């Protein structure tokens, strides 16, 4: 139980779309509601994210200017700590893979982006440079942060081991889902014909080319197969080009394959509601939130047979080798056409999704915040606070932090701090 109101700074500046957007939109206001005596300042860089986070009396969302890679480094090493000091933050929680090493308060980072830690090749040089920099920032966070949050046990294991993070400083907190909202039906589906759906930001590891090839294989076995609809923002233009090539290679079948692009977050649920089947072929994930969305929407599910998919979906999906189009096609065929398969998958999905909820996620985060604050209390020098205004904005302060002076910012001593 908290003894006094806390000021929590939530850094959402790395979120643009996809899972990061979904996470912040759903968890931030629930944190504020669950801790009404605390004050929350959320930093974002997109107007869409700022406008999508529901309001609360003790919550302020501040949009910072867009920056490039150099701006990201400057923010992490200089500006973030100053903003935290001005706000009088008791805790700094980053919803991305970086946190200011010189923060004037305890810090927690969330490692969600598998790109940062994977050995996936073939990226253009700009993306390789970006990922190299982000890996460096993430490694710094493993040294300087009091805890690292992972969104699955699987990612806590492989990423935690990869960065050499002691298990005592790993925390696993699953994403949630608003079951009632995703279970709602729509009067008219957004697509005029029956369709198989897949939703995710376009990256090569999302494996959409293999899905298109699997769909073509399925269409050779079955007449009148539903259309294929792929929804997601284009975060990897080179791979998006390969998707279009794979689509054209299917010949006349290309008319049944629809690469829709980005859909506003508020409109995605309607696409789930009208789908005959949801397929999630991604072979690299830390969680895979579309798995929850499909189960909550009552849509039968086919997923890549990887550890994290089984951790989240359990027995509520048919699994397939994501590298093998025929394996994906067989799983899709079974889910669509095997007698009773749809009913079984939908029932299991609705039962499984009860284990996940955003309120539970928020409560777990607040418990972690309190745990870290209690641990740090004996060694912490409180940051100075301005009496006005109550929710101070993110203007910079020149003062160095007590934590930086204590040596949190560098070297081998970070793990012992």
C-alpha positions, 0 to 999 in steps of 0.5 A: 500500500502506498504511503504517499502520492507518487509521480510516475513518468511514462516514456512512450516516445518509442511507440509509433504503431503496432504493439507499442501503440496498443499497449499504451492506449490500453494500459496508461489510463488504467494505471491512472484509474487504479492509482487515483492518488498518484500523478502520471506524465506520459511522453509520446511523439505522435498526435495519433497516440496522444489523442488515442489515450483516454483521459483521466484527472491525474494523467497528462499526455505530452507530445514531444517533437519527432526526432531522428536517431541522433535525437533519440540518443540526445533524449536518452542521455540528456533530455529525459533525465531533465524532464524527469527532474522537472516533473519531480518523478518518483519513478521513470517507466519506459515502454521501450528498450531504453531509459535515461542512465542519469535519471533522478529516480528509479527506472524500469524499461520494457523490452518488447521489440524483438527486432532489437535483440534478434539476428534477423538479416537482410535489413537496409543499412539505415535500419541496421544502423538504427537497430545497432544503436537501439541494441546499445541503448537496450544494453545500457538499460540492462545495466542501469534499470532497477527492473526490466519488464518482459511481456512473456516468459519466453522473451524474458528467457531468450532476451534476458539471457542474450543481454546478460540480465540477472533473473532477479531483475526480470519481471514478466507482465503479460499484455491484456485485452478488453474482452467485451470490446473485442467480442462486439459484432458489427452490422456489416463486415468491412469486406464484401466477401468472406475472408481470412484475416491477418493483422500486424505491422509489416516487417519481414519476420511477420512472414506475410510472404509465406502466408500468401504462398500458403493461401495460394496452396490452400486455393489449389485444394479448395474451391471458393476459399475465402479471400485473404486480407492483410492489415498493417502499417508499412514498417519495412518497405522492402518487405512490402514490395516482396509481398506485392510480388508474391501476390502478383505471382499467384496470377488470377488469385491475386484478386482475392488477396488484399493488402489493405495497409494501416487501419485506424486502431478504432477500426481494427475490431470490425475486421476481426468481427467479420473474419472467417479465420485469423492467421498469425504466421510471425516467427519472431515475437515477444508476445503477439497481441493479435492472438488475444484479439482474435480469441476475444473476437471469437475467430478461429486461430492458426498461429506459427508454432513458436514458444511464445504463441503456445504460451499465449494461445495454449490449446486455442489455436492450430499450429503450423511451421511458419517456414513451410507454406504447406504446413500453414495451408494444412492448418488453415484448411483444418481450421476452416473445413474440418468438422467441428474445428471452428466451434472447438477453436472459438470455445477454447479461445474464449476460455483462454482469453479470460486469463488476460486483461488490461486491468490485471496488467495495470495492477501488476505494473503498479505492484512492480512500481511499488516494489522498486520504490520500496527497494530504492527508498533507503538509498534514494535522494528525492528530486526537487519539486516545483510547487506549481503547476501540479502537472508540470510539463517537460521543460528541461532542467540543467541540474544533474541528478543525485543518481548520476552522481552516485554512479548509475550512469556507467561502468561495471558498477551498474549491476551492483547499484 
